[in-house]
């Protein structure tokens, strides 16, 4: 079979392009050497945001685009994306009060008509926001949104597959060459396929992939490691904090997994994608960052888990990692059948990137591209108000309990009805597998979401692995190996 489009890379950009292409009627194959969202796309700060700090580097176009996408995504996936208020203390600030206020007003303006509350100053009545802080009550409040980054990637792939795309995980591109008007590619499973065009969405491996294809790129990439740590909760409440640091960077403190706080991120230049490992210096930096602002102090000994990702940022020549643009560049090579390479990008703008990518390919491939995803819900996202939907879930499947019903409603949205069709009690969900996970859900992750090893299910399709004891994890891995004859996974990365 000759495909219209072969996509290399199952991160957020590759999955979003597969979705956009399939909905445009193209015959699509996506191949991923590991798991969907197995690298950078599951190691973000987990925000859908315009990027307030990008205004300082005059990235007005990027911020405006990201804010428009934020509004679209909140409505398209209300189960895995939800509004989050951010408190920006002005104590220990490294920028003048007027500059921060002006930046927030510009942020509001660039967002246009939006459903989230606009920014404001902290008030005396905001004691719940200021109580955890060491300073006074000077500062600001603004809004962005939280996202389950790995699940957003998977939802893109689910929608792509539902519209005809073939999603292949645990399969690498071995080689590819141009032959006449097609690419002939060999995959690690032995298959040889042909495609009218290719997309290189290999993320941090984008340049390595170009080398494998024998193509020179005009664009460069900077590999920047971003690390996060998780500690016991530093504060109560659903709000998050954005903290200014003496080096003019900002660090987020965000509620995480009911009882913890996520702290991140760092900006450390690295030489290779495999360098996505947190080091002691980063842990100390992040602890110091929150200790400057919160009454409750933390040390490296308090860290319960961590994650690191390598961002493949487009090299714009900036001297410091924190100043490198978060915008993306799409480089099209038409010296033969088309090759589109993706440099940079971020979770928030992946849908827009995909739309632009298909638009660039339309001319050389001879089809008319349609903007098919701007108002399209993601799988499970056709639920309206999440609180109302959660109430319906709890009435229909009362046996789930409060915590599990919220977790599953968040993860699957309206797809939960298909998963639990005909299930009237807990016994109908099959064997308990720890942490509220049961056989019916684990099988769904394998059969419908391309989970191939326990790590995929426990740390990317869900975060249940964070809550399992060593014995529970071993039992889950044993069950998985028995059911799917899966190889024993390598040691997991926390987070």
TAMOCOR-V124841 format. One line per field, one symbol per residue. phi: phi as a letter, one per 30 degrees, with the letter a starting at -180 (. if undefined). burial: 1 if it has 9 or more other ideal C-beta (glycine too) atoms within 8 Angstrom, else 0. Layout:
# TAMOCOR-V124841
phi = ???
burial = ???
This chain:
# TAMOCOR-V124841
phi = .cddbcccjcdddddddeddddddiddbbccbdbcehdbedcbddibcadjeddddcidddddddddddedddeddbddcbbdbdcccdcdhdcbdedddddddddeddddidbdddddaddcddddddcedcdddcdlbbbbbbcbddddddddeddddddcjdccbchbcddaabdbicbccbccddjdbbbbdabbccdidcedddddddicccdccbccbdbcbbbbeedacjddcbbcdcedidbbcbbebhhjbbdbabcbbdbcbedddbdcdddddedddddddccddcbbedddcaabbbcdcdddciddcedcdecdcbcccccdkedbccccijbedcdddeddddddddeddcibcdcdccdbcddeiddciddddddddddddbeddiddddddddddchddddddceiccaddddiddcjiidbeddddeeddcbidcbeeeddbbdbcdedccdedddddddddddddchdddddedcdj
burial = 011111111111111111111111011111110011111111111111111101100011011111111111110111111011111111101000000110111111011001010011010001001101101011111111111111111111111110101111101010010000011111100000111111111111110011011000101011111111111011100011111110000011111000011111111101001011010001111110111111000100011011111111111000001001111111111000111111111111111111111101110110001000100101111010010011001100100100011111111111110011001000011000111111111111110011111111111111011101000110111011100001001001011
